[in-house]
Amino acid sequence: MTSQFEGKSVIITGAGKGIGRACAVEMAKRGAKVVAMARTQSDLDSLAKDIGATGIAVDLMNTKSARAAMIETGCRDFLINCAGTNVLETVLDMTDEGYEAVMGINLRAALVCAQEFARARIAAGGGGAIVNVTSIAGHRGFDEHMCYAASKAGLEGATRVMAKELGPHGIRVNAVAPTVTMTELAAAAWSDPAKKGPMMVRHPVGRFAEVEDVAKSIIMLLGSDAPMVTGAVLPIDGGFLAV
């Protein structure tokens, strides 16, 4: 049977590494044309070689550059807002630089990319889907994650507004909230056994997530098997939020 993504195209921000790269690989396997956005050219080059992705090198912290990159891609069928960063700072140690870096990438860039995606889709007659990648950190308080938590909770709120306003145009918008996922970013935050151990025991499935776990759930939300799912936040957390 032909994949539902054959002949479709997807924009993936933060596609160079981690969850974003896993999304790019999984979507390509299913026949989609991938437009990969990342800061590092070598990551984009390897995606072009491995899956034939079209790469756009862009620093999403720069709003003008983010907007220009989205406009350059033209009208596509799907958007996965996966670009993210973290600066480990406590409430008392938070810096202006840390705040701007985390909020600029995790929240503002995602809103700008979604805005331009929606504008292009509406101009083309509507339809399409967006998935925003948030985190269980937007639901539970973790040490040194204040700005990160604020950015992810903010993106979930924005997801609901997008779903409401874009629904009449046939654009579905959802979010996924992964638990600790085995990326370079997570390794830096959770490498300390004293921190990792208590977190691990709160996962009924007994492990943290792999990037492929998250990518496959994102693809489920993009696909035609979820036609009535919009404005939702799907935990990909091995049961963490349930217990």
C-alpha positions as CSV (number, residue, x, y, z in Angstrom):
1,M,0.0,0.0,0.0
2,T,1.3,3.5,-0.9
3,S,2.3,5.5,2.1
4,Q,0.0,8.4,3.0
5,F,3.0,10.7,2.9
6,E,4.0,9.9,-0.7
7,G,4.1,13.1,-2.7
8,K,3.9,15.2,0.5
9,S,6.5,17.5,2.0
10,V,7.5,18.4,5.5
11,I,9.5,21.2,7.1
12,I,11.5,20.1,10.2
13,T,13.2,22.7,12.3
14,G,16.2,21.5,14.4
15,A,16.5,18.6,11.9
16,G,20.3,18.2,12.3
17,K,20.3,16.2,15.5
18,G,18.2,14.4,18.0
19,I,14.4,14.2,17.6
20,G,14.5,16.4,14.6
21,R,16.9,14.2,12.7
22,A,14.8,11.1,13.7
23,C,11.7,12.8,12.3
24,A,13.5,13.6,9.1
25,V,14.6,9.9,8.6
26,E,11.2,8.5,9.5
27,M,9.3,10.9,7.3
28,A,11.7,10.1,4.4
29,K,11.1,6.4,4.9
30,R,7.4,7.0,4.5
31,G,7.9,8.8,1.2
32,A,7.8,12.5,2.2
33,K,10.1,15.1,0.8
34,V,12.0,16.6,3.7
35,V,13.0,20.2,4.1
36,A,15.5,20.3,6.9
37,M,16.4,23.4,8.9
38,A,19.4,23.5,11.1
39,R,22.3,25.7,12.1
40,T,25.1,23.2,11.2
41,Q,25.8,22.8,7.5
42,S,27.6,19.4,8.0
43,D,24.4,18.0,9.5
44,L,22.4,19.2,6.6
45,D,24.9,17.8,4.2
46,S,24.6,14.3,5.8
47,L,20.8,14.5,5.7
48,A,21.0,15.3,2.0
49,K,23.3,12.4,1.4
50,D,21.4,9.9,3.6
51,I,17.7,10.8,2.7
52,G,17.8,13.3,-0.1
53,A,16.6,16.1,2.2
54,T,16.7,19.8,1.1
55,G,18.7,21.6,3.6
56,I,18.4,25.2,4.8
57,A,21.1,26.5,7.1
58,V,19.5,29.1,9.5
59,D,19.9,30.5,13.0
60,L,16.4,30.5,14.2
61,M,17.4,32.9,17.0
62,N,17.3,35.6,14.3
63,T,13.7,36.3,13.7
64,K,14.3,37.8,10.3
65,S,16.3,34.8,9.2
66,A,13.7,32.4,10.5
67,R,11.0,34.1,8.6
68,A,13.0,34.3,5.4
69,A,13.8,30.6,5.6
70,M,10.2,29.7,6.0
71,I,9.2,31.9,3.1
72,E,12.0,30.4,1.0
73,T,10.6,26.9,1.5
74,G,7.2,27.9,0.0
75,C,4.0,26.0,0.7
76,R,4.5,22.6,2.3
77,D,2.1,20.0,3.8
78,F,3.5,19.7,7.3
79,L,5.6,21.5,9.9
80,I,7.4,19.9,12.8
81,N,8.7,22.5,15.2
82,C,11.5,20.6,16.8
83,A,14.3,23.1,17.2
84,G,15.2,23.5,20.9
85,T,17.9,24.4,23.4
86,N,18.4,24.6,27.1
87,V,20.6,26.6,29.5
88,L,20.8,25.0,32.9
89,E,20.2,27.8,35.4
90,T,18.4,28.0,38.7
91,V,15.8,30.5,39.6
92,L,18.3,32.6,41.4
93,D,21.1,32.3,38.8
94,M,19.0,33.0,35.7
95,T,20.7,35.3,33.3
96,D,19.3,37.6,30.6
97,E,21.4,35.7,28.0
98,G,20.1,32.3,29.1
99,Y,16.5,33.6,29.0
100,E,16.9,35.0,25.5
101,A,18.6,31.9,24.2
102,V,16.0,29.5,25.5
103,M,12.9,31.6,24.8
104,G,14.1,32.7,21.5
105,I,14.6,29.2,20.1
106,N,12.0,27.2,22.0
107,L,9.1,29.6,21.8
108,R,9.5,32.6,19.5
109,A,11.1,30.7,16.6
110,A,8.4,28.1,16.8
111,L,5.7,30.8,16.6
112,V,7.3,32.5,13.7
113,C,7.7,29.3,11.8
114,A,4.1,28.2,12.5
115,Q,2.9,31.7,11.4
116,E,4.6,31.6,8.1
117,F,3.6,27.9,7.5
118,A,0.0,28.8,8.1
119,R,0.1,31.9,5.9
120,A,1.4,29.8,3.0
121,R,-1.1,27.0,3.6
122,I,-4.1,29.4,3.7
123,A,-2.9,31.2,0.6
124,A,-2.9,27.8,-1.1
125,G,-6.4,26.9,0.0
126,G,-5.8,25.5,3.5
127,G,-5.1,22.1,4.9
128,G,-2.0,20.7,6.5
129,A,-0.8,20.0,10.0
130,I,1.7,21.2,12.5
131,V,3.3,19.4,15.5
132,N,5.1,21.4,18.1
133,V,7.6,19.6,20.3
134,T,7.3,20.6,24.0
135,S,8.3,18.7,27.1
136,I,7.1,17.2,30.4
137,A,9.2,20.0,31.9
138,G,6.2,22.2,31.0
139,H,4.1,20.1,33.4
140,R,6.5,19.3,36.3
141,G,9.1,21.4,38.0
142,F,12.7,20.3,37.5
143,D,15.7,22.0,39.0
144,E,17.6,24.4,36.7
145,H,14.8,24.3,34.1
146,M,12.9,27.5,34.8
147,C,13.3,29.1,31.3
148,Y,13.0,25.8,29.6
149,A,9.8,25.0,31.4
150,A,8.4,28.4,30.7
151,S,9.2,28.1,27.0
152,K,7.6,24.7,26.7
153,A,4.5,25.5,28.7
154,G,4.1,28.7,26.6
155,L,4.3,26.6,23.3
156,E,1.6,24.3,24.6
157,G,-0.6,27.4,25.2
158,A,0.2,28.7,21.8
159,T,-0.6,25.3,20.3
160,R,-4.2,25.5,21.6
161,V,-4.6,29.0,20.1
162,M,-3.2,27.9,16.8
163,A,-5.7,25.0,16.7
164,K,-8.6,27.3,17.4
165,E,-7.7,29.9,14.8
166,L,-6.3,27.7,12.1
167,G,-8.9,24.9,12.4
168,P,-11.4,26.7,10.1
169,H,-8.7,26.7,7.4
170,G,-8.3,22.9,7.7
171,I,-4.9,23.1,9.5
172,R,-4.6,20.8,12.5
173,V,-2.1,21.8,15.3
174,N,-0.9,19.5,18.1
175,A,2.0,19.2,20.5
176,V,4.0,16.3,21.9
177,A,5.5,16.4,25.4
178,P,8.4,13.9,25.6
179,T,10.0,12.8,28.7
180,V,13.8,12.7,28.9
181,T,14.9,11.6,25.4
182,M,18.3,10.3,24.6
183,T,19.8,13.3,22.8
184,E,23.0,15.3,23.4
185,L,20.9,17.9,25.1
186,A,19.4,15.4,27.5
187,A,22.7,13.8,28.3
188,A,24.1,17.1,29.6
189,A,21.1,17.6,31.8
190,W,20.6,14.0,33.1
191,S,24.1,12.4,33.2
192,D,24.4,12.7,37.0
193,P,23.3,9.4,38.5
194,A,21.9,11.2,41.5
195,K,19.6,13.1,39.2
196,K,18.9,10.3,36.8
197,G,18.0,7.6,39.3
198,P,15.0,9.2,41.0
199,M,13.7,10.3,37.6
200,M,14.0,6.9,36.0
201,V,12.0,5.1,38.8
202,R,9.0,7.4,38.0
203,H,8.7,5.9,34.5
204,P,6.4,2.8,34.6
205,V,8.0,1.5,31.4
206,G,11.4,1.5,33.1
207,R,13.3,3.6,30.6
208,F,13.7,7.0,29.0
209,A,12.6,7.7,25.5
210,E,14.6,7.1,22.3
211,V,14.4,9.7,19.5
212,E,12.6,7.2,17.3
213,D,9.8,6.8,19.9
214,V,9.1,10.5,19.7
215,A,9.4,10.8,15.9
216,K,6.9,8.0,15.4
217,S,4.3,9.6,17.7
218,I,4.8,12.9,15.8
219,I,4.2,11.2,12.5
220,M,1.0,9.6,13.9
221,L,-0.4,13.1,14.7
222,L,0.5,14.4,11.2
223,G,-1.1,11.6,9.4
224,S,-4.6,11.0,8.1
225,D,-5.4,8.5,10.9
226,A,-5.8,11.4,13.3
227,P,-8.3,13.6,11.5
228,M,-10.1,14.8,14.6
229,V,-7.1,15.4,16.8
230,T,-6.2,19.1,17.1
231,G,-5.3,21.3,20.0
232,A,-4.0,18.2,21.9
233,V,-0.8,17.7,23.9
234,L,0.3,14.1,23.7
235,P,2.7,13.0,26.5
236,I,5.4,10.7,25.2
237,D,6.6,9.8,28.6
238,G,6.4,6.1,29.4
239,G,3.6,6.9,31.9
240,F,5.6,9.6,33.9
241,L,2.7,12.0,34.1
242,A,0.2,9.3,35.0
243,V,1.8,8.3,38.3
